[in-house]
Amino acid sequence: MNMNEYIERTIDKIEKKHPKEIPSGVSVHALTQTPVGIGEVIEAIQDLGENRDFVMKTILAVYASTFLEKKDPVWLMLVGNPSSNKTTLVDLLKGVEDVFRLDTMTSNPFSSGQREKEKPKDLLPLLNGKCFIIKEYGTLFGRSDEMVKQLISDLVAIYDGEYAKHSPTRGTIRYESFFSHIGCVTPMSLNSRQVYMNSVGARFLFLKLPALSPQEKGENLQKIWDNEGIKTKEEISEIVCKFCVGLKNNILNNAKVAFSKKTKDALNNYAFLIARARGIVLTDRISFKTEEGTEKTHYEVSDIQVEEPFRAIKQLRKIAHALALVNGKNEVGEEELIIVRKIALSSMPVRRADALRVFEKGKIFTAKSASDLLEKNNRTVKRNFDELVALEILKSRKGENEKARIYELREEFKEIFQQRESADFEYVKNIFNE
């Protein structure tokens, strides 16, 4: 059932129950207004100086994922520079019934172990069935190491929907809570706690917001001065809220989305890329003397730990499904895959992503030629390349001179980095060239 059919049936029910009157408190306009489409949302956010429609669509897709299958929730971290519109955009959902927003949290927010005179107000049961938004993780990451580590550990346990905690004062507290999640953070704040975030494993996806071009910055500055005809943030939020109501109703009316074989293959590759790129590679530093008597060092891989791709594919499948619903489609297509590709490229350690971006500009490289192009240290690039070989993202072979090793992408990943879409090229270039 589409939204128009839903409205018509609702009106019919009201007319049968109240033949000659509309119930008190319900306006005819509210019942008969045309549902808001995604085009109206994208047009409205341009008044905020936001032209990157994929960011708003991703936020709405995370919200939509709340009402899909009750497992493998989508948790997404929006990573952007200060004043990059990330918090402004998530704030547009503040009036949506199924959204729970917080600026920050205290210690042990999900389930307190302390006994109080009144019943403790644990956060976790309040999040069940909601889209949970934290506007700035930087305020959390700025707390003590112990608190940050505890918060991340709790998130790991909570992700699968069940959480049990025992304390001497309250005994064993057990909750079942399923929710989607959006967090906003700056690159500097995230990097300061990257060690702890790595412990969350595949539970978080990331979307890095590319820096605005000089032209976009100029246009946005002009909009600030030319205030005439610009919608207020409250007006834009109302448009977003109306869209979310229609989106949720569409999902609850069992809107179906199909996946072609081509789409499934692409999503599988993205999941393998994320899983491998986030792997842990342990290396040993080996020192030796050359025939000339000089001492050289290199690093040899001693151990590898790579997560399985199953959780990643479930998350990517769900967000692709939700993106199709946001776009008003019944099949996941190229537009949705482009956005998922952006998420995949953002969901890996920055230093590895930085090394891989050289393959946008060519098919084979030595560490020296890549370091020249990237303007990075030769040894650093070689070490990253060797890790990516160990993780089976790159493959390597000896060059003709038997000295310089040649690196190239494995066949299954070439399409991801060597795309023809100019917009996607620009995105990949921007997020690693800030």
LUMTORMI-975836 format. One record per residue (C-alpha): residue in one letter; x, y, z. Coordinates in steps of 0.001 Angstrom, whole numbers, plus 500000, padded with zeros to 6 digits. Example, Ala and Ser with C-alpha at 12.3 -4.5 7.8 and 13.67 -1.06 7.14 Angstrom:
2
a512300495500507800/s513670498940507140/
//
This chain:
434
m500000500000500000/n501448503378499012/m501039506575501002/n498140507941498945/e496159504708499374/y496870504825503097/i495518508399503339/e492399507535501315/r491598504536503516/t492112506655506639/i489682509284505336/d487139506573504453/k487308505186507998/i486807508650509484/e483864509401507203/k482163506122508129/k482603506793511824/h481783510530511551/p479583510882508417/k479181514653508525/e482037515877510622/i485761515610511098/p486919514599514597/s488038517394516886/g491727518252516595/v492190516715513115/s492411519146510207/v491248518241506718/h494584519552505403/a496535517195507670/l494616514236506295/t494703515143502627/q498059516885502148/t500419515443499552/p503261513446501146/v506680515111501068/g509116513574498586/i512881513287498854/g513263515957496175/e511601518502498451/v513925517565501304/i517040517936499137/e515814521260497777/a515064522529501303/i518504521710502756/q520145523794500048/d518936526802502042/l521331525571504757/g524185525659502253/e524172521871501874/n524551520593498307/r525858517099499145/d522504515324498936/f524061511917499676/v524752513017503275/m521088513800504021/k519957510661502213/t522330508575504331/i521010510126507556/l517434509379506471/a518444505838505476/v519835505163508962/y516503506401510376/a514584504151507953/s516723501136508907/t515203501323512410/f511993499812511074/l513544497082508956/e514720493694510231/k515295493755514004/k518902492604513920/d522255493872512671/p521393497536513317/v523017500287511280/w525346502421513407/l526934505217511415/m529538507800512392/l529464511053510398/v533023512373510291/g533478515988509270/n535382519150510047/p533836521702512428/s530951523636510803/s530641521016508058/n526848520806508566/k526863517322510097/t525148518352513352/t522898520801511511/l521582518004509301/v520956515482512089/d519224518239514064/l516584518380511331/l515206515098512748/k514615516595516201/g510837516639515787/v510556513039514576/e508739510817517066/d511114507859516707/v514328509837517208/f516152510073520556/r518744512864520575/l521488513627523073/d524321516134523123/t526444514040525466/m526230511321528148/t527515510814531667/s529375507694532823/n527411504411532782/p524467505924530890/f522970502710529528/s522470500912532847/s523618502377536144/g524938500117538867/q524155502589541606/r521178502258543924/e519148505441544217/k516096506484546235/e514051506711543071/k514087504092540344/p517184504689538153/k516413506089534716/d518579503827532566/l519054505015529001/l518985501664527213/p515235500888527476/l514462504404526227/l516363503696522995/n514465500555521993/g512918500988518549/k514435504443518112/c517057506153516007/f519612507281518598/i521585510426517727/i524611511834519550/k525360515265518114/e529011515420519114/y531112512448520123/g533991514836520729/t532515515759524107/l532548512064525040/f535997511360523612/g537327514270525644/r536539512450528899/s538952510216530785/d540451507123529155/e538611504904531621/m535202506384530797/v535748506272527032/k536937502671527210/q533905501703529323/l531492503434526939/i532961501677523902/s532890498312525720/d529213498838526556/l528433499631522916/v530101496395521810/a527884494432524198/i524712496366523353/y524996496048519563/d523440492594519303/g520261493744521060/e520705492152524490/y522598493585527427/a523055492221530957/k524933493920533757/h525431492876537378/s526209495136540320/p526129494400544071/t523614497203544672/r521058496491541905/g521735492858541145/t521501491677537536/i519850494131535141/r518924492738531735/y517563494667528757/e516614493900525175/s517053497033523123/f517371497429519362/f518107500824517828/s519837502493514907/h522485505078515711/i524066508195514206/g527063509863515803/c528832513053514715/v532536513587515253/t535452515608513907/p538438513775512371/m540747515009515140/s538452513761517925/l538046510394516205/n541785509960515664/s542448510659519330/r540330507628520270/q540945505417517246/v542453502645519390/y539220502328521370/m537024502667518271/n538924499787516664/s537644497580519485/v534077498162518264/g535092496263515150/a532493496042512415/r529725497558514493/f530237501096513161/l530163502220509570/f531637505612508734/l530860508362506260/k533493511034505895/l532185514365504653/p534399515827501924/a535560519412502286/l533543521996500374/s535120523388497229/p536059527108497128/q533055527689494862/e530680525949497296/k532087527933500219/g531567531156498275/e527978530243497415/n527236529386501051/l528715532663502286/q526548534532499792/k523438532723501067/i524176533936504578/w524084537525503300/d521148536995500930/n518617535928503540/e515537536730501460/g513441533710500481/i515558531330502557/k513663528779504656/t514394528773508367/k515879525708510031/e512490525101511725/e510686525135508372/i513203522726506874/s512904520477509939/e509136520345509443/i509626519197505840/v512061516498507008/c509646515342509728/k506790515005507228/f509059512992504950/c510012510688507843/v506353510045508676/g505666508968505106/l508871506926504972/k508010505021508150/n504420504358506999/n505718503038503693/i508046500604505500/l505336499461507923/n503108498783504920/n505715496227503800/a507350498152500977/k509538495703499057/v513007496359497646/a514776494017495228/f518487493327494725/s519820492292491320/k522746489869491003/k524983492767489935/t523999494708493055/k524576491715495337/d528035491155493844/a528956494819494352/l527776494836497969/n529683491611498647/n532868493258497341/y532318496317499528/a531850494062502565/f535060492135501781/l536925495430501337/i535744496793504699/a536507493520506508/r539996493188505052/a540937496873505290/r540100496914509001/g542209493829509691/i545015493847512226/v548507493193510867/l551332492524513308/t554852493036511990/d558339492373513285/r561168494831512674/i564038493030511019/s567538494568510874/f570415493314508730/k573733494453507287/t574354494728503583/e577551493587501836/e578711497196501979/g578380497108505792/t575442499475506092/e572548498512508371/k569045498307506910/t565690497480508418/h562420496192507051/y559179494840508484/e557932491291508079/v554327490259508741/s554152487974511784/d550389487635512294/i547085488750510737/q543573489016512135/v540755489736509662/e537089489879510583/e534618487836508566/p532545489905506097/f529136488671507264/r528232491480509659/a529452494089507176/i527333492688504337/k524242492628506539/q524776496279507451/l525507497329503877/r522508495392502575/k520266497089505119/i521485500606504408/a521257500008500632/h517691498768501174/a516887501879503226/l518496504206500654/a516241502759497954/l513220503460500166/v514447507018500773/n514763507490497001/g511268506073496475/k512517503034494538/n511626499355494658/e515107498163493617/v518618499043494725/g520370500675491796/e523512502554490853/e522638505686492832/e522380503674496054/l525575501755495276/i527510505001494801/i526514506120498306/v527336502709499797/r530702502879498042/k531385506184499790/i530599504504503118/a532894501579502296/l535773503914501418/s535241505839504662/s535050502712506837/m538733501821506825/p541793503203508644/v542797506561507189/r546422505619506501/r545371502605504414/a542717504569502575/d545317507258501934/a547675504711500360/l544905503137498269/r543779506415496720/v546823506321494435/f545008503636492415/e542500506257491270/k545355507586489116/g546853504387487743/k546831500599487773/i550346499623488931/f552864501381491179/t556104500851492978/a556308502216496518/k558605504958495162/s556305506064492346/a553298505982494687/s555077507975497395/d556065510628494842/l552477510939493662/l551044510971497184/e553840513178498535/k554395510679501360/n557450508997502829/n558628506074500687/r559052503685503642/t555611504553505021/v553925503867501684/k555815500583501263/r554842499436504743/n551184500268504083/f551328498541500698/d552836495410502259/e550089495361504897/l547461495654502150/v549112492738500349/a548936490689503551/l545248491642503866/e544675490506500260/i543564493882498946/l546699494405496860/k548914491919495083/s552591492404494304/r555371491004492164/k559006491735491408/g559636494276488673/e561806493740485645/n564911494962487448/e564255492453490267/k564615495231492827/a561520497412492925/r558344495516493822/i555221496362491790/y551824496676493489/e548313496572492036/l544752496056493230/r543347492556493342/e540871492031490538/e537726492113492702/f538539495578494064/k539583497364490879/e536049498507490091/i535673500146493510/f538694502428493105/q538692502884489347/q535144504178488881/r534022506127485866/e531550508361487736/s533235511763487928/a531234512723491037/d532503509656492852/f536076510367491769/e535728513864493188/y534434512507496500/v537294510033496921/k539815512742496049/n538322515266498491/i537975513074501574/f541674512185501513/n543017515562500371/e541809517804503199/
//
